[in-house]
Amino acid sequence: MKAELVALARHRLSRARETFQDAQKLLEEGSTHGATNRFYYAAFYAARALLALEELDSSKHSGVISLFNKHFVKTGLVQPEPAKILKVSFEKRQDSDYEDFALVTRPEVEDMQDKILAFLSACETALERLVQS
């Protein structure tokens, strides 16, 4: 595996973790909309980290989700359960960012937080497996 692809993947995972921490701070401050946005982006960056290893990417979020599912979930590198949050959080972020009267409750965001954390861990594990193989 090319060293520059591994470096890019690790950089994107680091950015995912940083963005996750930003989301936690927003949630602590009571900003459920801001936290929803940042939690989704943490998952998005983690998905793009793994895609970098395959030299894949998309200019659309839906494309990243589709590629991730095709190359990592369907192949068994990432289990379906933690991977579900990528699409779910994308849809929740879309509603939160663009719908005028979207309601995002704290319990919803706390649930998203737990699932995004599991997703990040699954991506980190997959990255290490791919790098070592």
MDAnalysis code that builds the backbone (N, CA, C; Angstrom):
import MDAnalysis as mda
import numpy as np

u = mda.Universe.empty(399, n_residues=133, atom_resindex=np.repeat(np.arange(133), 3), trajectory=True)
u.add_TopologyAttr("name", ["N", "CA", "C"] * 133)
u.add_TopologyAttr("resid", np.arange(1, 134))
u.add_TopologyAttr("resname", ["MET", "LYS", "ALA", "GLU", "LEU", "VAL", "ALA", "LEU", "ALA", "ARG", "HIS", "ARG", "LEU", "SER", "ARG", "ALA", "ARG", "GLU", "THR", "PHE", "GLN", "ASP", "ALA", "GLN", "LYS", "LEU", "LEU", "GLU", "GLU", "GLY", "SER", "THR", "HIS", "GLY", "ALA", "THR", "ASN", "ARG", "PHE", "TYR", "TYR", "ALA", "ALA", "PHE", "TYR", "ALA", "ALA", "ARG", "ALA", "LEU", "LEU", "ALA", "LEU", "GLU", "GLU", "LEU", "ASP", "SER", "SER", "LYS", "HIS", "SER", "GLY", "VAL", "ILE", "SER", "LEU", "PHE", "ASN", "LYS", "HIS", "PHE", "VAL", "LYS", "THR", "GLY", "LEU", "VAL", "GLN", "PRO", "GLU", "PRO", "ALA", "LYS", "ILE", "LEU", "LYS", "VAL", "SER", "PHE", "GLU", "LYS", "ARG", "GLN", "ASP", "SER", "ASP", "TYR", "GLU", "ASP", "PHE", "ALA", "LEU", "VAL", "THR", "ARG", "PRO", "GLU", "VAL", "GLU", "ASP", "MET", "GLN", "ASP", "LYS", "ILE", "LEU", "ALA", "PHE", "LEU", "SER", "ALA", "CYS", "GLU", "THR", "ALA", "LEU", "GLU", "ARG", "LEU", "VAL", "GLN", "SER"])
u.atoms.positions = np.array([
    [0.840, -1.176, 0.000],
    [0.000, 0.000, 0.000],
    [0.888, 1.243, 0.000],
    [0.499, 2.217, -0.780],
    [1.294, 3.430, -0.913],
    [1.319, 4.223, 0.394],
    [2.506, 4.633, 0.769],
    [2.682, 5.363, 2.035],
    [1.882, 6.662, 2.059],
    [1.791, 7.341, 0.916],
    [1.066, 8.619, 0.897],
    [-0.443, 8.414, 1.080],
    [-0.957, 7.276, 0.642],
    [-2.378, 6.994, 0.855],
    [-2.653, 6.678, 2.321],
    [-1.746, 5.952, 2.943],
    [-1.881, 5.650, 4.370],
    [-1.802, 6.944, 5.182],
    [-0.876, 7.811, 4.812],
    [-0.742, 9.097, 5.512],
    [-2.013, 9.932, 5.355],
    [-2.580, 9.960, 4.159],
    [-3.822, 10.707, 3.927],
    [-4.959, 10.106, 4.746],
    [-5.065, 8.800, 4.760],
    [-6.120, 8.135, 5.528],
    [-5.984, 8.449, 7.021],
    [-4.780, 8.384, 7.529],
    [-4.565, 8.679, 8.963],
    [-4.867, 10.152, 9.275],
    [-4.515, 11.037, 8.350],
    [-4.831, 12.469, 8.524],
    [-6.346, 12.666, 8.594],
    [-7.065, 12.011, 7.687],
    [-8.522, 12.156, 7.679],
    [-9.147, 11.577, 8.942],
    [-8.603, 10.481, 9.447],
    [-9.122, 9.927, 10.705],
    [-8.826, 10.845, 11.880],
    [-7.684, 11.476, 11.857],
    [-7.351, 12.442, 12.896],
    [-8.324, 13.625, 12.850],
    [-8.625, 14.066, 11.649],
    [-9.588, 15.159, 11.481],
    [-10.961, 14.717, 11.954],
    [-11.317, 13.461, 11.703],
    [-12.597, 12.935, 12.170],
    [-12.674, 12.993, 13.697],
    [-11.613, 12.573, 14.368],
    [-11.587, 12.600, 15.839],
    [-11.672, 14.041, 16.371],
    [-10.960, 14.951, 15.726],
    [-10.998, 16.363, 16.134],
    [-12.407, 16.934, 15.956],
    [-13.028, 16.621, 14.851],
    [-14.383, 17.100, 14.583],
    [-15.374, 16.498, 15.567],
    [-15.170, 15.241, 15.939],
    [-16.004, 14.599, 16.948],
    [-15.900, 15.358, 18.276],
    [-14.704, 15.737, 18.651],
    [-14.516, 16.498, 19.888],
    [-15.187, 17.869, 19.806],
    [-15.122, 18.500, 18.633],
    [-15.825, 19.774, 18.440],
    [-17.325, 19.590, 18.654],
    [-17.859, 18.493, 18.118],
    [-19.284, 18.209, 18.264],
    [-19.657, 18.016, 19.730],
    [-18.803, 17.316, 20.466],
    [-19.074, 17.112, 21.890],
    [-19.151, 18.448, 22.629],
    [-18.257, 19.361, 22.302],
    [-18.272, 20.685, 22.937],
    [-19.557, 21.437, 22.606],
    [-19.979, 21.359, 21.341],
    [-21.223, 22.018, 20.949],
    [-22.416, 21.420, 21.690],
    [-22.420, 20.114, 21.837],
    [-23.507, 19.463, 22.559],
    [-23.511, 19.886, 24.024],
    [-22.342, 19.947, 24.628],
    [-22.248, 20.396, 26.029],
    [-22.788, 21.810, 26.192],
    [-22.625, 22.635, 25.174],
    [-23.111, 24.024, 25.214],
    [-24.588, 24.132, 24.857],
    [-25.204, 23.015, 24.474],
    [-26.619, 23.024, 24.151],
    [-26.947, 23.253, 22.689],
    [-25.953, 23.270, 21.840],
    [-26.173, 23.493, 20.411],
    [-26.405, 22.162, 19.702],
    [-27.664, 21.712, 19.699],
    [-27.956, 20.418, 19.095],
    [-27.794, 20.455, 17.577],
    [-28.131, 21.571, 16.954],
    [-27.971, 21.670, 15.496],
    [-26.490, 21.672, 15.114],
    [-25.711, 22.447, 15.824],
    [-24.266, 22.484, 15.553],
    [-23.610, 21.136, 15.807],
    [-24.010, 20.472, 16.889],
    [-23.445, 19.157, 17.211],
    [-23.836, 18.131, 16.156],
    [-25.069, 18.183, 15.677],
    [-25.519, 17.270, 14.625],
    [-24.642, 17.412, 13.392],
    [-24.396, 18.643, 13.011],
    [-23.551, 18.919, 11.841],
    [-22.155, 18.353, 12.028],
    [-21.539, 18.634, 13.148],
    [-20.153, 18.204, 13.374],
    [-20.050, 16.697, 13.582],
    [-21.034, 16.078, 14.238],
    [-20.990, 14.624, 14.380],
    [-21.058, 13.961, 13.007],
    [-21.950, 14.459, 12.145],
    [-22.002, 13.884, 10.802],
    [-20.654, 14.037, 10.097],
    [-20.077, 15.224, 10.165],
    [-18.817, 15.427, 9.462],
    [-17.694, 14.554, 10.021],
    [-17.735, 14.245, 11.284],
    [-16.745, 13.320, 11.845],
    [-16.861, 11.965, 11.143],
    [-18.086, 11.483, 10.969],
    [-18.295, 10.208, 10.276],
    [-17.895, 10.319, 8.805],
    [-18.232, 11.417, 8.181],
    [-17.899, 11.643, 6.764],
    [-16.382, 11.605, 6.551],
    [-15.638, 12.273, 7.421],
    [-14.177, 12.272, 7.293],
    [-13.601, 10.877, 7.504],
    [-14.186, 10.122, 8.421],
    [-13.712, 8.744, 8.661],
    [-13.982, 7.866, 7.443],
    [-15.149, 8.023, 6.834],
    [-15.464, 7.256, 5.629],
    [-14.487, 7.609, 4.509],
    [-14.210, 8.887, 4.344],
    [-13.266, 9.309, 3.309],
    [-11.850, 8.836, 3.609],
    [-11.533, 8.622, 4.867],
    [-10.211, 8.099, 5.226],
    [-10.023, 6.716, 4.615],
    [-11.004, 5.858, 4.789],
    [-10.888, 4.515, 4.223],
    [-10.928, 4.553, 2.698],
    [-11.744, 5.418, 2.143],
    [-11.805, 5.528, 0.682],
    [-10.456, 5.945, 0.094],
    [-9.712, 6.743, 0.844],
    [-8.389, 7.173, 0.359],
    [-7.480, 5.981, 0.107],
    [-7.597, 4.960, 0.930],
    [-6.754, 3.774, 0.770],
    [-7.016, 3.057, -0.549],
    [-8.229, 3.208, -1.066],
    [-8.612, 2.586, -2.333],
    [-8.518, 3.579, -3.495],
    [-8.023, 4.782, -3.197],
    [-7.938, 5.871, -4.185],
    [-9.310, 6.192, -4.770],
    [-10.301, 6.255, -3.874],
    [-11.670, 6.561, -4.251],
    [-12.134, 7.813, -3.533],
    [-13.037, 8.542, -4.162],
    [-13.644, 9.712, -3.545],
    [-14.835, 10.117, -4.402],
    [-15.629, 11.028, -3.919],
    [-16.765, 11.553, -4.661],
    [-16.955, 13.013, -4.288],
    [-17.443, 13.779, -5.228],
    [-17.711, 15.193, -4.957],
    [-19.041, 15.367, -4.224],
    [-19.824, 14.292, -4.106],
    [-21.114, 14.349, -3.429],
    [-21.086, 13.482, -2.179],
    [-21.750, 13.950, -1.149],
    [-21.822, 13.190, 0.097],
    [-22.491, 11.839, -0.140],
    [-23.554, 11.824, -0.925],
    [-24.238, 10.565, -1.213],
    [-23.307, 9.598, -1.944],
    [-22.410, 10.130, -2.761],
    [-21.437, 9.298, -3.462],
    [-20.440, 8.681, -2.506],
    [-19.989, 9.451, -1.529],
    [-19.062, 8.926, -0.514],
    [-19.746, 7.799, 0.262],
    [-20.993, 8.014, 0.643],
    [-21.729, 6.997, 1.398],
    [-21.882, 5.725, 0.567],
    [-22.238, 5.882, -0.688],
    [-22.407, 4.739, -1.578],
    [-21.099, 3.977, -1.778],
    [-20.024, 4.695, -2.041],
    [-18.716, 4.053, -2.214],
    [-18.277, 3.338, -0.937],
    [-18.496, 3.987, 0.201],
    [-18.118, 3.385, 1.474],
    [-18.860, 2.062, 1.679],
    [-20.170, 2.080, 1.445],
    [-20.958, 0.857, 1.617],
    [-20.499, -0.236, 0.659],
    [-20.226, 0.126, -0.568],
    [-19.826, -0.857, -1.570],
    [-18.465, -1.478, -1.252],
    [-17.496, -0.659, -0.861],
    [-16.125, -1.138, -0.711],
    [-15.758, -1.588, 0.704],
    [-16.538, -1.190, 1.688],
    [-16.154, -1.536, 3.057],
    [-17.223, -2.290, 3.840],
    [-18.489, -1.996, 3.610],
    [-19.547, -2.709, 4.329],
    [-19.860, -4.023, 3.614],
    [-20.099, -3.952, 2.326],
    [-20.445, -5.172, 1.579],
    [-19.302, -6.176, 1.552],
    [-18.079, -5.708, 1.714],
    [-16.929, -6.616, 1.735],
    [-16.643, -7.158, 3.136],
    [-17.341, -6.625, 4.152],
    [-17.177, -7.113, 5.511],
    [-16.081, -6.442, 6.316],
    [-15.406, -5.452, 5.751],
    [-14.354, -4.755, 6.508],
    [-14.935, -3.886, 7.622],
    [-16.139, -3.377, 7.408],
    [-16.858, -2.633, 8.441],
    [-18.233, -3.282, 8.552],
    [-18.629, -3.606, 9.763],
    [-19.910, -4.266, 9.993],
    [-21.072, -3.313, 9.655],
    [-22.189, -3.871, 9.196],
    [-23.331, -3.036, 8.792],
    [-23.902, -2.165, 9.914],
    [-23.951, -2.690, 11.132],
    [-24.590, -1.941, 12.222],
    [-23.901, -0.597, 12.497],
    [-22.607, -0.554, 12.753],
    [-22.006, 0.765, 12.978],
    [-22.017, 1.639, 11.723],
    [-22.037, 1.021, 10.544],
    [-22.001, 1.792, 9.299],
    [-23.321, 2.494, 9.007],
    [-24.424, 2.028, 9.577],
    [-25.737, 2.645, 9.327],
    [-25.756, 4.123, 9.691],
    [-24.998, 4.492, 10.702],
    [-25.043, 5.870, 11.187],
    [-24.536, 6.869, 10.152],
    [-23.718, 6.436, 9.223],
    [-23.218, 7.357, 8.203],
    [-24.386, 7.945, 7.411],
    [-25.262, 7.098, 6.911],
    [-26.416, 7.578, 6.134],
    [-27.425, 8.288, 7.030],
    [-27.690, 7.720, 8.194],
    [-28.667, 8.308, 9.118],
    [-28.224, 9.710, 9.547],
    [-26.962, 9.858, 9.896],
    [-26.479, 11.169, 10.347],
    [-26.429, 12.171, 9.193],
    [-26.174, 11.688, 7.969],
    [-26.222, 12.567, 6.793],
    [-27.633, 13.139, 6.638],
    [-28.634, 12.278, 6.725],
    [-30.016, 12.735, 6.581],
    [-30.414, 13.685, 7.698],
    [-29.986, 13.371, 8.923],
    [-30.303, 14.234, 10.069],
    [-29.610, 15.593, 9.919],
    [-28.361, 15.571, 9.444],
    [-27.643, 16.831, 9.213],
    [-28.309, 17.657, 8.124],
    [-28.763, 16.994, 7.060],
    [-29.466, 17.703, 5.977],
    [-30.699, 18.412, 6.531],
    [-31.502, 17.681, 7.294],
    [-32.713, 18.277, 7.875],
    [-32.352, 19.429, 8.798],
    [-31.388, 19.191, 9.665],
    [-31.003, 20.191, 10.654],
    [-30.457, 21.461, 10.006],
    [-29.662, 21.294, 8.951],
    [-29.046, 22.451, 8.304],
    [-29.992, 23.203, 7.374],
    [-30.929, 22.501, 6.750],
    [-31.688, 23.126, 5.667],
    [-33.186, 23.263, 5.894],
    [-33.734, 22.549, 6.851],
    [-35.165, 22.676, 7.128],
    [-35.377, 23.780, 8.168],
    [-36.257, 24.714, 7.849],
    [-36.463, 25.866, 8.722],
    [-36.894, 25.496, 10.141],
    [-37.753, 24.531, 10.280],
    [-38.292, 24.215, 11.596],
    [-37.869, 22.835, 12.097],
    [-36.721, 22.388, 11.662],
    [-36.223, 21.083, 12.098],
    [-35.948, 21.109, 13.596],
    [-36.377, 20.062, 14.254],
    [-36.142, 19.932, 15.689],
    [-35.155, 18.798, 15.906],
    [-34.088, 19.089, 16.618],
    [-33.097, 18.077, 16.959],
    [-32.990, 18.074, 18.479],
    [-33.417, 16.981, 19.090],
    [-33.420, 16.931, 20.551],
    [-32.074, 16.451, 21.084],
    [-31.806, 16.807, 22.289],
    [-30.570, 16.371, 22.931],
    [-30.446, 14.839, 22.969],
    [-31.515, 14.107, 23.355],
    [-31.391, 12.638, 23.345],
    [-31.057, 12.083, 21.952],
    [-31.607, 12.668, 20.902],
    [-31.281, 12.225, 19.539],
    [-29.796, 12.421, 19.247],
    [-29.293, 13.571, 19.641],
    [-27.885, 13.879, 19.363],
    [-26.971, 13.025, 20.231],
    [-27.359, 12.765, 21.461],
    [-26.558, 11.882, 22.317],
    [-26.503, 10.466, 21.742],
    [-27.619, 9.997, 21.179],
    [-27.637, 8.687, 20.526],
    [-26.720, 8.700, 19.304],
    [-26.800, 9.770, 18.530],
    [-25.929, 9.921, 17.365],
    [-24.468, 9.911, 17.798],
    [-24.161, 10.594, 18.873],
    [-22.796, 10.662, 19.393],
    [-22.254, 9.258, 19.663],
    [-23.027, 8.445, 20.355],
    [-22.593, 7.081, 20.673],
    [-22.355, 6.261, 19.412],
    [-23.250, 6.380, 18.460],
    [-23.140, 5.601, 17.223],
    [-21.992, 6.093, 16.343],
    [-21.767, 7.393, 16.318],
    [-20.644, 7.939, 15.541],
    [-19.326, 7.475, 16.164],
    [-19.258, 7.452, 17.480],
    [-18.048, 6.977, 18.150],
    [-17.757, 5.524, 17.767],
    [-18.779, 4.698, 17.736],
    [-18.603, 3.297, 17.320],
    [-18.167, 3.225, 15.859],
    [-18.710, 4.097, 15.023],
    [-18.338, 4.127, 13.611],
    [-16.874, 4.524, 13.441],
    [-16.439, 5.532, 14.177],
    [-15.036, 5.956, 14.098],
    [-14.111, 4.816, 14.513],
    [-14.465, 4.128, 15.568],
    [-13.651, 2.990, 16.026],
    [-13.599, 1.893, 14.973],
    [-14.743, 1.619, 14.338],
    [-14.782, 0.598, 13.287],
    [-13.906, 0.988, 12.107],
    [-13.908, 2.267, 11.761],
    [-13.062, 2.746, 10.655],
    [-11.581, 2.666, 11.017],
    [-11.255, 2.999, 12.249],
    [-9.861, 2.900, 12.684],
    [-9.380, 1.451, 12.654],
    [-10.227, 0.536, 13.094],
    [-9.875, -0.890, 13.066],
    [-9.694, -1.364, 11.629],
    [-10.585, -0.968, 10.750],
    [-10.481, -1.356, 9.333],
    [-9.226, -0.794, 8.710],
    [-8.887, 0.435, 9.046],
    [-7.671, 1.049, 8.509],
    [-6.437, 0.225, 8.907],
    [-6.361, -0.146, 10.172],
    [-5.212, -0.909, 10.632],
    [-5.140, -2.281, 9.966],
    [-6.287, -2.918, 9.789],
    [-6.315, -4.205, 9.089],
    [-5.809, -4.074, 7.655],
    [-6.267, -3.034, 6.975],
    [-5.875, -2.826, 5.582],
    [-4.391, -2.496, 5.454],
    [-3.891, -1.705, 6.372],
    [-2.487, -1.304, 6.342],
    [-1.573, -2.510, 6.604],
    [-1.999, -3.402, 7.505],
    [-1.186, -4.560, 7.863],
    [-1.267, -5.704, 6.855],
    [-2.269, -5.673, 5.992],
    [-2.413, -6.780, 5.039],
    [-1.565, -6.604, 3.788],
])
